[in-house]
Amino acid sequence: MKILVLGGCGIQGRTALYDLASDQNVSHIICADIKFDELEKIKHFTDMSKISTVTVDAQNKKALVDLCQKVDVVVDLLPKAFKQFVNEAAIEAKVSVVNTNYDYSAGKLNQQAKEAGIAILPECGLDPGIDLVIYGDAKTRFDELHVINSYCGGFPEKKACTNPLNYKLSWIWRGVLSSLMRESKIIKDKKIIDIPAMNQHDEEFIHSIDFPGLGELEAIPNGNAVYFTDLMGLTDTIRETGRYSLRWPGWSSLWRPLKRLGFLNETPVKGLAGDITPMNFLDKLLGPQLSYKDDEKDLTAMINVFEGIKDNKKKRFTSTMLIERDLNTGIMAMSKGVGYTASIVARMIVKGDIKEKGVLSPIKHIPAEKFMGELKKRGIQIKEEIIVLEE
């Protein structure tokens, strides 16, 4: 099995390389990126003999097509701005591709992907990704689903909360800042509620949950939950749904006033030399201050809660997952959730565990039991609880 990893030198990419290289069925991995210094971080625990490196410009379609034609499947871990280039190259090369970003528009390529005989499988990371596989599994456990609430977040363990944000970086800081200006759509009492990006952290939209072993966490609206109930054909019967980011308490009270003061604007500030935007300033000022030390763990916490009817009884199904950083290898909890998921799904496509062609979804097309079994092999366990609710 030959696999191309685009963006293989990033935090998530290095984890995917390690995981793929550990598989005896994988003979060759092409790591494509613009520089390769970061590979030093995985050399002492990764079979580097399977990995070759190629410098690539992700906007050069011919170069992408040429690379794709050398492998059995592509794992795309590049920033989301490049996904269209990658998907189009994969179609031309007639090679399936897996990526980890939200992609509400990927369906436009469905017919082209089918004609090319390939699968394009977006949203195969942590969130979106693992949660969506759980969505699909949960649907089979109910006759009717009335509540779907999904919570996920990455943040430092308590002893690593050494700055005023109580936050450190397990992925790109610019991406974190961008997520602070994300429109959301939820359902409450059967009514669809649109939450503008500016109001994402308003008190009326945030709430707290109690996470086993961690205690109180703050839940912030994070994206379009209705898109997924539409995809599942459930929106008409859903009473409540939402997708929420998790942080230590106080996150929203910090960002709420900063957003209103324009600190996340992308427009250059007048009177300053150069095109300096508030967003760029925060990116460059804070990013370097938010690194983990070698002895500090990041945590990735996820809870998915489903309520509905099964065999004429009201039931609640809850799945809980907590991932911790591996201090021996330095692999982050967040990158386990993202990198492992992408590498598992890529191999499932090549092996034929996922046979469908076109633009697919983790909700419908990833076999949950087999996928969860692969996560478990990698030390990621998802705890499940089903209770009967009082009438």
C-alpha positions as CSV (number, residue, x, y, z in Angstrom):
1,M,0.0,0.0,0.0
2,K,1.4,3.4,-1.0
3,I,0.0,6.6,0.6
4,L,0.6,10.3,0.0
5,V,0.4,12.6,3.0
6,L,0.0,16.2,2.0
7,G,1.2,18.5,4.9
8,G,3.0,15.6,6.5
9,C,5.3,17.8,8.5
10,G,2.6,19.5,10.5
11,I,1.5,18.5,14.0
12,Q,-1.2,16.2,12.6
13,G,0.8,15.1,9.6
14,R,3.7,13.8,11.7
15,T,1.2,11.7,13.7
16,A,-0.3,10.3,10.5
17,L,3.2,9.4,9.2
18,Y,4.1,7.6,12.4
19,D,0.8,5.7,12.4
20,L,1.1,4.7,8.7
21,A,4.7,3.7,9.0
22,S,3.8,1.3,11.9
23,D,1.5,-0.7,9.5
24,Q,3.2,-3.6,7.8
25,N,0.8,-3.4,4.9
26,V,2.1,0.1,4.1
27,S,5.2,-0.1,1.9
28,H,5.8,3.5,1.0
29,I,4.7,6.9,2.3
30,I,5.3,10.1,0.4
31,C,5.5,13.1,2.7
32,A,4.7,16.2,0.7
33,D,5.3,19.6,2.3
34,I,7.4,22.8,1.8
35,K,10.1,22.0,4.5
36,F,11.0,19.0,6.5
37,D,12.9,20.1,9.6
38,E,10.0,19.0,11.8
39,L,10.4,15.3,10.9
40,E,13.3,15.2,13.3
41,K,10.7,15.1,16.1
42,I,9.4,11.7,15.1
43,K,12.6,10.0,13.9
44,H,13.4,8.2,17.1
45,F,10.1,6.3,17.2
46,T,9.1,6.1,13.5
47,D,10.2,3.8,10.7
48,M,11.6,6.5,8.5
49,S,12.8,4.0,5.9
50,K,9.2,3.9,4.5
51,I,9.0,7.6,4.1
52,S,10.3,9.8,1.2
53,T,9.9,13.5,1.1
54,V,8.8,15.7,-1.8
55,T,8.5,19.5,-1.9
56,V,5.2,20.5,-3.4
57,D,3.2,23.7,-4.2
58,A,-0.3,22.7,-3.4
59,Q,-1.7,25.2,-6.0
60,N,0.3,23.5,-8.8
61,K,-2.3,21.1,-10.2
62,K,0.1,19.2,-12.4
63,A,2.5,18.6,-9.6
64,L,-0.4,17.4,-7.4
65,V,-1.8,15.1,-10.1
66,D,1.7,13.6,-10.7
67,L,2.1,12.8,-7.0
68,C,-1.4,11.4,-6.6
69,Q,-0.8,9.0,-9.5
70,K,2.0,7.4,-7.6
71,V,-0.1,6.2,-4.7
72,D,-3.2,4.2,-3.7
73,V,-4.8,7.0,-1.6
74,V,-4.1,10.5,-0.5
75,V,-4.3,11.9,3.1
76,D,-4.8,15.7,2.8
77,L,-3.7,17.5,6.0
78,L,-3.1,20.9,4.3
79,P,-4.9,24.0,5.5
80,K,-8.5,24.1,4.2
81,A,-7.7,26.8,1.6
82,F,-6.1,24.1,-0.5
83,K,-8.8,21.4,-0.4
84,Q,-10.4,22.4,-3.8
85,F,-7.0,22.1,-5.5
86,V,-6.4,18.7,-3.9
87,N,-9.9,17.3,-4.6
88,E,-9.7,18.3,-8.3
89,A,-6.2,16.8,-8.6
90,A,-7.4,13.6,-7.0
91,I,-10.3,13.4,-9.5
92,E,-7.9,13.8,-12.4
93,A,-5.5,11.3,-11.0
94,K,-8.4,8.9,-10.2
95,V,-7.1,8.4,-6.6
96,S,-9.3,8.6,-3.5
97,V,-8.6,11.3,-0.9
98,V,-9.3,11.8,2.8
99,N,-9.2,15.2,4.5
100,T,-10.1,16.5,7.9
101,N,-11.8,19.8,7.3
102,Y,-15.5,20.8,7.3
103,D,-16.5,20.8,3.6
104,Y,-20.1,21.9,3.1
105,S,-19.5,22.4,-0.6
106,A,-17.6,19.1,-1.5
107,G,-20.9,17.6,-2.7
108,K,-20.6,19.6,-5.9
109,L,-17.8,17.2,-6.9
110,N,-19.9,14.1,-6.2
111,Q,-20.7,13.2,-9.8
112,Q,-17.1,13.9,-11.0
113,A,-15.7,11.7,-8.2
114,K,-18.1,8.9,-9.1
115,E,-17.1,9.1,-12.8
116,A,-13.5,8.9,-11.7
117,G,-14.2,5.9,-9.6
118,I,-12.9,7.5,-6.4
119,A,-14.0,8.4,-2.9
120,I,-13.6,11.9,-1.5
121,L,-14.1,11.7,2.2
122,P,-13.9,15.0,4.0
123,E,-14.4,15.6,7.8
124,C,-12.3,12.6,8.8
125,G,-10.4,14.1,11.8
126,L,-11.4,14.5,15.4
127,D,-14.2,17.1,15.2
128,P,-15.4,16.7,12.6
129,G,-14.6,13.1,12.3
130,I,-14.8,10.7,15.2
131,D,-18.0,12.5,16.4
132,L,-19.7,12.0,13.0
133,V,-18.9,8.3,13.0
134,I,-20.6,8.2,16.4
135,Y,-23.6,10.1,14.9
136,G,-24.1,7.4,12.3
137,D,-23.8,4.7,14.9
138,A,-26.2,6.4,17.3
139,K,-28.9,6.7,14.5
140,T,-29.0,2.9,14.3
141,R,-29.7,2.7,18.0
142,F,-32.9,4.6,18.0
143,D,-36.3,4.4,16.3
144,E,-36.6,8.2,16.6
145,L,-33.9,10.7,17.5
146,H,-34.9,13.9,19.3
147,V,-31.7,15.3,20.8
148,I,-28.1,15.3,19.3
149,N,-25.6,17.4,21.2
150,S,-21.9,17.2,20.4
151,Y,-19.1,18.6,22.6
152,C,-15.4,18.5,21.8
153,G,-12.3,20.6,22.7
154,G,-8.6,20.5,23.2
155,F,-6.9,22.3,26.1
156,P,-4.1,21.9,28.6
157,E,-4.2,19.7,31.7
158,K,-4.6,21.7,34.8
159,K,-0.9,21.9,35.7
160,A,-0.1,23.2,32.2
161,C,-2.6,26.2,32.6
162,T,0.3,28.6,33.2
163,N,-1.0,31.6,31.2
164,P,-4.1,33.9,31.5
165,L,-5.9,32.1,28.7
166,N,-5.6,28.7,30.4
167,Y,-4.9,27.5,26.9
168,K,-1.9,26.2,24.8
169,L,-1.5,25.1,21.2
170,S,-2.1,21.6,20.0
171,W,-2.9,22.9,16.5
172,I,-2.4,26.1,14.5
173,W,-3.0,29.3,16.5
174,R,-4.4,31.1,13.5
175,G,-7.0,28.3,13.2
176,V,-7.9,28.8,16.8
177,L,-8.4,32.5,16.3
178,S,-10.5,31.9,13.2
179,S,-12.7,29.5,15.1
180,L,-13.6,32.4,17.5
181,M,-15.4,34.0,14.6
182,R,-17.5,31.1,13.4
183,E,-21.2,31.3,12.6
184,S,-23.3,28.6,14.2
185,K,-26.7,27.1,13.7
186,I,-28.5,25.1,16.5
187,I,-32.0,23.9,17.3
188,K,-33.7,24.6,20.6
189,D,-37.3,23.6,21.3
190,K,-37.6,22.6,17.6
191,K,-36.7,26.1,16.4
192,I,-33.6,26.7,14.3
193,I,-31.5,29.5,15.7
194,D,-28.8,31.2,13.7
195,I,-25.9,32.5,15.9
196,P,-23.8,35.2,14.1
197,A,-20.0,34.9,14.6
198,M,-19.9,38.1,16.7
199,N,-22.4,36.6,19.2
200,Q,-20.8,33.1,19.4
201,H,-19.5,33.8,22.9
202,D,-22.5,35.7,24.3
203,E,-23.7,34.5,27.6
204,E,-27.1,33.4,26.3
205,F,-25.4,30.9,23.9
206,I,-22.8,29.3,26.2
207,H,-23.4,26.8,29.0
208,S,-21.4,24.5,31.2
209,I,-21.1,20.7,31.2
210,D,-19.6,18.3,33.8
211,F,-17.0,16.1,32.1
212,P,-16.0,12.9,34.0
213,G,-12.6,13.3,35.6
214,L,-12.2,16.9,34.6
215,G,-15.2,18.8,36.2
216,E,-16.8,21.9,34.8
217,L,-16.1,22.9,31.2
218,E,-17.4,25.8,29.2
219,A,-19.4,24.9,26.0
220,I,-19.4,27.4,23.1
221,P,-21.4,27.1,19.8
222,N,-19.2,25.8,17.1
223,G,-20.6,25.5,13.6
224,N,-23.7,24.3,11.8
225,A,-25.3,21.4,13.7
226,V,-28.4,21.5,11.4
227,Y,-26.3,20.7,8.4
228,F,-25.7,17.2,9.9
229,T,-29.3,16.6,11.0
230,D,-30.3,17.5,7.4
231,L,-27.7,15.0,6.1
232,M,-29.2,12.4,8.4
233,G,-32.8,13.2,7.4
234,L,-33.7,14.0,11.0
235,T,-34.2,17.8,11.2
236,D,-38.0,17.6,11.2
237,T,-38.0,15.4,14.3
238,I,-35.1,17.0,16.2
239,R,-36.1,18.9,19.3
240,E,-32.5,20.0,20.2
241,T,-29.1,19.9,18.5
242,G,-25.9,21.8,18.8
243,R,-22.1,21.4,18.2
244,Y,-20.0,23.0,20.9
245,S,-16.3,23.6,21.6
246,L,-15.1,22.9,25.1
247,R,-12.7,25.1,27.1
248,W,-11.8,25.7,30.7
249,P,-14.3,28.2,32.3
250,G,-13.6,31.9,31.5
251,W,-12.8,31.5,27.8
252,S,-15.8,33.3,26.5
253,S,-15.7,36.1,29.1
254,L,-12.2,36.9,27.8
255,W,-12.9,36.8,24.1
256,R,-16.4,38.5,24.2
257,P,-15.1,42.0,24.8
258,L,-12.0,41.6,22.6
259,K,-14.2,40.6,19.7
260,R,-16.5,43.6,20.2
261,L,-13.4,45.8,20.2
262,G,-12.3,44.4,16.9
263,F,-9.3,42.3,17.9
264,L,-10.3,39.6,15.5
265,N,-10.8,41.9,12.5
266,E,-9.0,41.2,9.2
267,T,-8.9,44.8,8.2
268,P,-5.5,46.6,8.5
269,V,-5.3,49.2,11.3
270,K,-5.0,52.7,10.1
271,G,-2.0,54.7,11.3
272,L,0.3,51.6,11.6
273,A,3.2,51.0,9.2
274,G,2.4,48.1,6.9
275,D,-0.8,46.1,6.5
276,I,-1.1,45.0,10.2
277,T,-4.5,43.6,11.0
278,P,-5.7,42.9,14.6
279,M,-6.0,39.2,13.8
280,N,-2.4,39.1,12.5
281,F,-1.2,41.0,15.5
282,L,-2.8,38.5,17.9
283,D,-1.5,35.6,15.8
284,K,2.1,36.8,15.9
285,L,2.0,38.1,19.5
286,L,0.3,35.3,21.3
287,G,1.1,32.2,19.2
288,P,4.8,31.9,20.3
289,Q,3.8,32.2,24.0
290,L,1.4,29.3,23.9
291,S,3.7,26.3,23.4
292,Y,3.5,23.2,25.6
293,K,6.6,22.2,27.6
294,D,7.9,18.7,27.0
295,D,6.5,17.5,30.3
296,E,3.0,19.1,29.8
297,K,0.0,17.3,28.4
298,D,-2.7,18.5,26.2
299,L,-6.2,16.9,26.6
300,T,-8.8,16.3,24.1
301,A,-12.3,15.8,25.5
302,M,-15.4,14.7,23.6
303,I,-19.0,14.0,24.7
304,N,-21.9,13.2,22.3
305,V,-25.4,13.0,23.8
306,F,-28.4,11.5,22.0
307,E,-31.9,11.2,23.2
308,G,-34.9,9.5,21.5
309,I,-37.2,6.6,21.4
310,K,-36.2,2.9,21.2
311,D,-38.8,0.1,21.6
312,N,-41.3,2.7,22.8
313,K,-39.0,3.8,25.6
314,K,-37.3,7.2,26.0
315,K,-33.5,6.6,26.2
316,R,-30.3,8.6,26.4
317,F,-27.1,7.3,24.7
318,T,-23.9,9.1,25.8
319,S,-20.4,8.5,24.4
320,T,-17.4,9.9,26.2
321,M,-13.8,10.1,25.1
322,L,-10.7,11.6,26.7
323,I,-7.3,11.5,25.0
324,E,-4.0,12.6,26.6
325,R,-0.7,13.5,25.1
326,D,2.0,10.7,25.0
327,L,5.0,12.2,26.8
328,N,7.3,9.5,25.6
329,T,6.8,10.4,22.0
330,G,5.5,13.9,22.4
331,I,2.5,13.1,20.2
332,M,-0.3,15.5,21.2
333,A,-3.8,14.3,22.1
334,M,-5.3,16.5,19.5
335,S,-3.1,15.1,16.7
336,K,-3.9,11.5,17.8
337,G,-7.6,12.3,17.3
338,V,-7.0,13.9,13.9
339,G,-4.0,12.1,12.5
340,Y,-5.0,8.6,13.5
341,T,-8.5,9.1,12.2
342,A,-7.3,10.2,8.8
343,S,-4.8,7.4,8.4
344,I,-7.3,4.8,9.6
345,V,-9.9,5.9,7.1
346,A,-7.4,6.1,4.2
347,R,-6.5,2.5,4.7
348,M,-10.1,1.5,5.0
349,I,-10.7,2.8,1.5
350,V,-7.7,0.9,0.0
351,K,-8.7,-2.3,1.8
352,G,-12.3,-2.0,0.6
353,D,-13.9,-1.5,4.0
354,I,-15.3,1.6,2.4
355,K,-16.5,0.7,-1.1
356,E,-18.7,3.6,-2.1
357,K,-17.6,6.2,-4.7
358,G,-18.3,9.9,-4.8
359,V,-18.2,12.5,-2.1
360,L,-18.9,10.5,1.1
361,S,-19.6,11.3,4.8
362,P,-18.3,9.7,8.0
363,I,-21.9,9.6,9.2
364,K,-23.0,7.3,6.4
365,H,-19.9,5.5,5.0
366,I,-17.4,4.7,7.7
367,P,-18.2,1.3,9.4
368,A,-18.4,2.3,13.1
369,E,-17.5,-1.0,14.7
370,K,-14.4,-1.5,12.6
371,F,-13.3,2.1,13.0
372,M,-13.8,2.1,16.8
373,G,-11.8,-1.1,17.0
374,E,-8.9,0.6,15.2
375,L,-9.0,3.6,17.6
376,K,-8.9,1.2,20.5
377,K,-5.8,-0.5,19.1
378,R,-4.2,3.0,19.4
379,G,-5.2,3.5,23.0
380,I,-8.3,5.7,22.2
381,Q,-11.3,4.3,24.0
382,I,-14.8,5.6,23.8
383,K,-17.1,4.9,26.8
384,E,-20.7,4.4,26.2
385,E,-23.7,4.6,28.5
386,I,-27.4,4.0,27.7
387,I,-30.1,4.9,30.3
388,V,-33.9,4.8,30.2
389,L,-35.4,8.2,30.9
390,E,-38.4,8.7,33.1
391,E,-41.6,9.2,31.4
